[in-house]
Amino acid sequence: MKQAGLNDEGINKLLAIKKEVTKESDQELAADVVVIGAGGAGMAAATTANQAGKTVIVIEKASKMGGNTILSGGAFNAVDDGSETAIANKDSVEKHYTQTFEGGDKQGDPKLVRTLVENAWSGVVWLKSLGMEFQDGVFTVTGGMWPRAHKPVEPEGTGFFKTYQEYIDKNKGITMVYNTTADELIVENGIVTGVRCTGKSGNTITVKAQNGVVLATGGFGQNIEMRMKYNEISKKWPTLDASIPSTNTSGITGDGMIMAEKIGANLVQMENIQLLPLGDPKTGSLSGNIEHAVESRIFVNLDGKRFVNEGGRRDEMTLALFDQKDTTMYIVMDSDTYPKGDELNNFGESIASLVSAGRSLKADTLEELAQLMGVPADNLIGTVKAYNRYCKDGDLAGTADEFGRTLFSDTDGINNGINDGPFYAAVRVPTVHHTMGGVQINELAQAISTSGEVIPGLFAAGEVTGGIHGSNRLGGNALSDTIVFGRIAGTSASNFARQE
Ligand SMILES: Cc1cc2nc3c(=O)[nH]c(=O)nc-3n(C[C@H](O)[C@H](O)[C@H](O)COP(=O)(O)OP(=O)(O)OC[C@H]3O[C@@H](n4cnc5c(N)ncnc54)[C@H](O)[C@@H]3O)c2cc1C
């Protein structure tokens, strides 16, 4: 347009006319249940409501389903109480409860924590009944504190959405409305009856629910203003400004919390924001993260030394990382998890491709690895030697190390320390990962108001809710949360009948 001689004002006028002309007409849609957000919790709710015989409309601002859930490592904590796996790992639902509750500094609502751990395994069974496949056995995900994470066969979180899409294709009654952003909840006579949205072309789309509305818009990891505002309350992190990246997808901006707060919902524990020490230094994403399970790797600072219990809490690990030089560390491991080099990490990348892209370092000896890392070789060699003493066959096996670490490589049965070259290292920084605060709910996933009352017609599930994980979420518990509370929200919204 500039070449045609138009100035900025003329171009803006033309663009405004074009927008007006291409704007689609406003729409009114209706279904029994309306779900806002097509991530893990939203799709679990939509599928459950449909299984209960309801028509469902799912509103999603992105162009496809998935949210953060599709990016996830897929680690799904659940204990099949009394099973061979649970017995072999000395695990139980009770232990899952205690670790979740205490791992969150006892800030989680005990009733919600109970609901989570007691229904996590039936969530796996439900997913399997829909056709989703899981690998055998369990593993310890970073910050999961115990080997109880189930891993889907499909990479990352893709298995969930393949399963939901197949369900939608086979069954009538779930309508997906993409590229549509929910803006405000509609309240009539004190009951939440629907949601007003903006479509792709800027048109208004009003969606009404005959039964309930489920809020499942995820957290606020990508909303820097909210991160900073709430971190001011806890002052837990030195800063959460734009210099700290996030693992989250860009649309995770706290919309659901903002919408719910406007109609009187109680937001709880918003200051509980989780960081991971595992971000890619350029993007903050978890891609390029070479670890598989907690037991087989260590974290090393730029002096070539360990500095924290790598099997401990996520907040403790990340706070310790903030105290290290350049807030930077390396994950260091040997070739036990990558014997051939074409094996994939938890994010579907082969170690060979990461090495050739310069995102992972590889060396035949620890001395050479230290050179590539730019850390003193003596320190790295000494660090690994000291660490190996606690692993299987080491003279200190079975005892906790100086950082309190108890999860060593004997528990996964794979290896006996970091001693089989080639050796690998990958650089990592702190990254905003999960927001534990949000809309208060009860065990029926009903949203609660600031005056402590149930908000009729409004249900919430997944990261948009608060008060389950407390101050620190256990790794692998968020996916269980999406399925457990997503299913409950789908059932509660289906059962909700307006008294008119
Ligand atoms: C990289 C990564 C790895 C992870 N790995 C694990 C793991 O292995 N195990 C584990 O337990 N947890 C993991 N987590 C955490 C877990 O994935 C999330 O907490 C969980 O998936 C959140 O699910 P959700 O359904 O609440 O939200 P999401 O899956 O994020 O879905 C929310 C959806 O709502 C949509 N939305 C938002 N606002 C609006 C609006 N206004 N209108 C319409 N739609 C809207 C979004 O576009 C999105 O699709 C990981 C997280 C990340 C980012």
The ligand as a MOL file (V3000), in Angstrom:
LIG
                    3D

  0  0  0     0  0            999 V3000
M  V30 BEGIN CTAB
M  V30 COUNTS 53 58 0 0 0
M  V30 BEGIN ATOM
M  V30 1 C 6.0840 -27.9790 29.1220 0
M  V30 2 C 5.2190 -28.5110 30.2330 0
M  V30 3 C 5.4240 -29.8030 30.6950 0
M  V30 4 C 4.6110 -30.3100 31.7150 0
M  V30 5 N 4.7650 -31.6230 32.0820 0
M  V30 6 C 3.9260 -32.1250 33.0220 0
M  V30 7 C 3.9720 -33.5110 33.3420 0
M  V30 8 O 4.7340 -34.2940 32.7580 0
M  V30 9 N 3.1290 -33.9570 34.3250 0
M  V30 10 C 2.2500 -33.1370 34.9850 0
M  V30 11 O 1.5180 -33.5950 35.8490 0
M  V30 12 N 2.1630 -31.8210 34.6490 0
M  V30 13 C 2.9560 -31.3180 33.6860 0
M  V30 14 N 2.8460 -29.9970 33.3530 0
M  V30 15 C 1.7450 -29.2090 33.9330 0
M  V30 16 C 0.4400 -29.5870 33.2570 0
M  V30 17 O 0.6880 -29.9170 31.9130 0
M  V30 18 C -0.5830 -28.4600 33.3250 0
M  V30 19 O -0.7290 -27.9870 34.6340 0
M  V30 20 C -1.9430 -28.9620 32.8510 0
M  V30 21 O -1.7860 -29.6080 31.6080 0
M  V30 22 C -2.9480 -27.8350 32.7460 0
M  V30 23 O -4.1200 -28.3510 32.1490 0
M  V30 24 P -5.3960 -27.4500 32.0120 0
M  V30 25 O -6.3870 -28.2410 31.2700 0
M  V30 26 O -5.7650 -26.8720 33.3060 0
M  V30 27 O -4.9010 -26.2220 31.1190 0
M  V30 28 P -4.3160 -26.2500 29.6550 0
M  V30 29 O -4.0130 -27.6170 29.1830 0
M  V30 30 O -3.2260 -25.2580 29.6190 0
M  V30 31 O -5.5510 -25.7570 28.7820 0
M  V30 32 C -6.1260 -24.4950 28.9210 0
M  V30 33 C -6.7850 -24.1450 27.5940 0
M  V30 34 O -7.6250 -23.0020 27.7670 0
M  V30 35 C -7.4600 -22.1670 26.6470 0
M  V30 36 N -7.8660 -20.8000 27.0230 0
M  V30 37 C -7.2320 -19.9570 27.8700 0
M  V30 38 N -7.9050 -18.8000 27.9680 0
M  V30 39 C -8.9940 -18.9270 27.1680 0
M  V30 40 C -10.0720 -18.0600 26.8420 0
M  V30 41 N -10.1800 -16.8270 27.3430 0
M  V30 42 N -11.0160 -18.5040 25.9830 0
M  V30 43 C -10.9250 -19.7440 25.4320 0
M  V30 44 N -9.9200 -20.5970 25.6980 0
M  V30 45 C -8.9650 -20.2010 26.5690 0
M  V30 46 C -5.9980 -22.3010 26.3020 0
M  V30 47 O -5.7460 -21.8770 24.9790 0
M  V30 48 C -5.7690 -23.7920 26.5230 0
M  V30 49 O -6.0200 -24.5410 25.3670 0
M  V30 50 C 3.6200 -29.4900 32.3150 0
M  V30 51 C 3.4330 -28.1800 31.8560 0
M  V30 52 C 4.2110 -27.6900 30.8170 0
M  V30 53 C 3.9650 -26.2980 30.3190 0
M  V30 END ATOM
M  V30 BEGIN BOND
M  V30 1 1 1 2
M  V30 2 1 2 3
M  V30 3 2 2 52
M  V30 4 2 3 4
M  V30 5 1 4 5
M  V30 6 1 4 50
M  V30 7 2 5 6
M  V30 8 1 6 7
M  V30 9 1 6 13
M  V30 10 2 7 8
M  V30 11 1 7 9
M  V30 12 1 9 10
M  V30 13 2 10 11
M  V30 14 1 10 12
M  V30 15 2 12 13
M  V30 16 1 13 14
M  V30 17 1 14 15
M  V30 18 1 14 50
M  V30 19 1 15 16
M  V30 20 1 16 17
M  V30 21 1 16 18
M  V30 22 1 18 19
M  V30 23 1 18 20
M  V30 24 1 20 21
M  V30 25 1 20 22
M  V30 26 1 22 23
M  V30 27 1 23 24
M  V30 28 2 24 25
M  V30 29 1 24 26
M  V30 30 1 24 27
M  V30 31 1 27 28
M  V30 32 2 28 29
M  V30 33 1 28 30
M  V30 34 1 28 31
M  V30 35 1 31 32
M  V30 36 1 32 33
M  V30 37 1 33 34
M  V30 38 1 33 48
M  V30 39 1 34 35
M  V30 40 1 35 36
M  V30 41 1 35 46
M  V30 42 1 36 37
M  V30 43 1 36 45
M  V30 44 2 37 38
M  V30 45 1 38 39
M  V30 46 1 39 40
M  V30 47 2 39 45
M  V30 48 1 40 41
M  V30 49 2 40 42
M  V30 50 1 42 43
M  V30 51 2 43 44
M  V30 52 1 44 45
M  V30 53 1 46 47
M  V30 54 1 46 48
M  V30 55 1 48 49
M  V30 56 2 50 51
M  V30 57 1 51 52
M  V30 58 1 52 53
M  V30 END BOND
M  V30 END CTAB
M  END
